[in-house]
Amino acid sequence: AGTLCERRSRAFRDSSLAKMVEGKLIGKVFSAKMQRSVTVKVPYWHTIKRLQYRLVRHTKLMAHDLLGCREGDTVQLKQSRPYSKRKSHIVTEILRRAPQWTDPPVATGAIASSTPPAL
């Protein structure tokens, strides 16, 4: 029930990403391709007072990672000393691991060992 905006805001409010505890930020790992660094997408509320409307916006933060995060993990960040020009947060906890996908096994037997047809 309700408008699309109300449903989205209710879903975001109920999710674990909406929590901000004692100055610690919660977000999802967006990129983990660097050594000991991750990019985390942290959601926040943006309010348009004139229209009485709230939007979910995101900010991307660089964080120091010693726990071995993967893309899609939900992590908790804490502000710390500057590690570099853009990196001044540290990953304190991995709250939820992302599912790790594996490739299906290669078929074995007569089909896999036969030579491909000549064209």
C-alpha positions in Angstrom: 0.0 0.0 0.0 1.1 3.6 -0.5 3.0 5.3 -3.3 6.1 4.0 -4.9 8.3 6.4 -2.9 6.7 5.3 0.4 7.2 1.6 -0.5 10.9 2.3 -1.4 11.5 4.3 1.7 9.9 1.6 3.9 11.9 -1.1 2.3 15.1 0.9 2.8 14.2 1.7 6.4 13.7 -2.0 7.1 17.0 -3.1 5.5 20.2 -3.5 7.4 21.9 -0.8 5.3 19.8 2.0 6.8 21.5 1.6 10.2 24.2 4.0 11.4 25.5 3.0 14.8 27.8 5.3 16.9 29.3 7.1 13.9 30.0 3.8 12.1 28.8 3.5 8.6 27.2 0.4 7.0 27.4 -0.2 3.2 28.1 -2.7 0.4 31.4 -3.4 -1.1 31.3 -2.0 -4.6 34.8 -2.8 -5.7 37.5 -5.0 -4.2 40.1 -5.0 -7.0 42.9 -3.2 -5.0 45.3 -4.5 -2.5 44.1 -3.9 1.1 41.5 -1.3 -0.2 37.8 -1.5 -1.0 35.3 0.9 -2.4 32.1 0.9 -0.3 28.7 2.3 -1.4 27.0 3.8 1.7 23.4 4.9 1.4 22.0 8.0 3.1 18.7 10.0 3.1 18.4 13.2 1.1 15.3 15.2 2.1 13.5 17.7 -0.2 11.6 19.8 2.3 9.6 21.7 -0.1 8.0 18.6 -1.6 8.1 16.6 1.7 10.0 13.9 -0.1 12.9 11.6 0.9 15.3 10.0 -1.5 18.0 7.4 -1.0 21.3 8.6 -2.3 24.7 6.9 -2.1 28.3 7.9 -1.5 31.3 5.8 -2.5 34.0 5.7 0.2 37.5 4.1 0.0 38.3 2.0 3.0 41.3 0.1 4.3 40.6 -3.6 4.3 42.5 -6.1 6.4 39.6 -8.7 6.6 39.5 -9.8 3.0 36.2 -8.4 1.7 34.7 -9.5 -1.6 32.4 -7.6 -3.9 28.8 -7.6 -2.6 29.7 -8.0 1.1 27.9 -5.9 3.6 30.5 -4.2 5.8 30.8 -1.8 8.7 33.2 1.2 8.4 34.8 3.4 11.0 36.5 6.7 10.3 40.2 6.6 11.0 43.4 8.3 10.2 44.1 9.1 6.5 45.7 6.2 4.8 46.0 8.1 1.5 44.4 11.1 -0.3 41.0 9.5 -0.6 41.1 6.7 2.0 40.2 7.6 5.6 38.0 4.8 6.7 38.7 1.2 7.9 36.6 -1.9 7.6 35.8 -3.0 11.1 33.5 -5.9 10.5 32.0 -8.0 7.7 28.3 -8.2 8.6 27.1 -10.4 5.7 29.1 -12.3 3.1 28.0 -12.1 -0.6 27.2 -15.5 -2.2 30.3 -16.8 -4.1 29.4 -18.1 -7.5 31.4 -20.9 -9.1 31.4 -22.1 -12.7 29.5 -25.3 -13.4 31.6 -28.4 -13.7 32.9 -29.3 -17.1 31.1 -32.2 -18.7 33.2 -35.4 -18.9 32.7 -38.6 -20.8 32.1 -39.4 -24.5 30.8 -35.9 -25.4 33.7 -34.0 -23.9 36.4 -36.3 -25.4 35.0 -36.5 -28.9 36.5 -34.3 -31.6 34.5 -31.4 -32.9 32.7 -31.9 -36.1 34.5 -30.8 -39.3 33.0 -27.9 -41.1 
